[in-house]
Amino acid sequence: MKIMVIYDSTFGNTKTIADTIAKELGNDVQALSVSDLKENSLDGIEFLVVGSPIIAWKPSERMGMFTVATSCGWRRCASRSKLCVRP
């Protein structure tokens, strides 16, 4: 299973947690900043872990833009097998 951890981090705390989660999930799991994502970064990903700082009870602006760009919300996606995150 191809897994990726995507995070945004203001002061480094979320990055530290994302790196730890990636390490615990296995050697081939990558933690990548949402700022470093490229158009094909999610190709083949079967399981996605997303981490963000919370600002005024919402994810960071960058993470919000990412979740909107992936066209999901706090709901089941059209496939009903994937749980997506809310912007």
Buried (B, 14 or more C-beta within 10 A) or exposed (E): EEBBBBBBBEEEEBBEBBBEBBEEBEEEBBBBBBEEBEEEBBEEEEEBBBBBBEEEEEBBEBBBBBBEEBEBEEEEEEEEEEEBBEB
